[in-house]
Amino acid sequence: YSNLCSIITNTTGPFQNCHLHVDPAPYYYSCVYDLCLYTRANGMLCSAVEAYQTACAILEIQIPEWRSGLR
């Protein structure tokens, strides 16, 4: 599942502008853990990535659309 969750840590991905402000590592590891535990079938991947998006949004960092890249 690390390849799916890497959207959070990808240095050229949609969250790149947030990396300097919010450490992506804990969100990435949490994403991998959640997917191992629950699989991606029940929406866990989106939920895990949304957690990082929310942390970025709190700091008013704009994140481009990322959901289409999860397929």
N, C-alpha and C positions, 0 to 999 in steps of 0.2 A: 504493500500500500504506500510505500515511501514515494513512488513515482507520482501517485495521485496527489498526495499531500505536498509535494514539492512546489506546487503553485504558490504556496505561502512563502517559501524561501528563495524562489527563483529570482536571481539578481537582475534579470531583464523582463520579469513578469509584471503583472498588474499591480503587485504590492511593493514594487521596488522603492517607491518614494516614501514608504512608511518604515522601511528597515532601519533607518538611522534614528527613528523616534521610538519605535516599539520593537523590541527584540522578537524576531519571528520564531526562534528556536523552540520556546515552550509551546507555542501554538502548533508548530509542525509535529513535535513529539506527541502532543495530545491528540492531534488528528490521526496519526498512525495508530496510536493506542486504541482510539475509539473505533477505527475501522477494523482493527484486528478483533475487537470485542463484539462489535455489532454488525459488521459488514456495511457496504455502501448502499445496499438495497433499500434501507429504510430512511435515507436522507442524511445519514451521519456525515458524509463528506461535505455537503453544503453547510450543515450546521457547524462543523469544525472550522471551515474556512470563513464562515460568517462571523465567528468569534474574533478572528483576527481583523476582519473588516471593521467590526464594531470598535475595537481598540483603536484603530486608525481614525475612524470617524469621530471619536471623542476628541481627538487632537485636531479635528477639522482637516484631515488629509484626504483629499479626493482620490478615490480608487476607481479606475475604469472598469467597465463591465467584465466580469471574470467567469460567470457561470457557464457560458458557452464553451469555454476552454476545458471544462471538466469531463467532457464526453469522451 
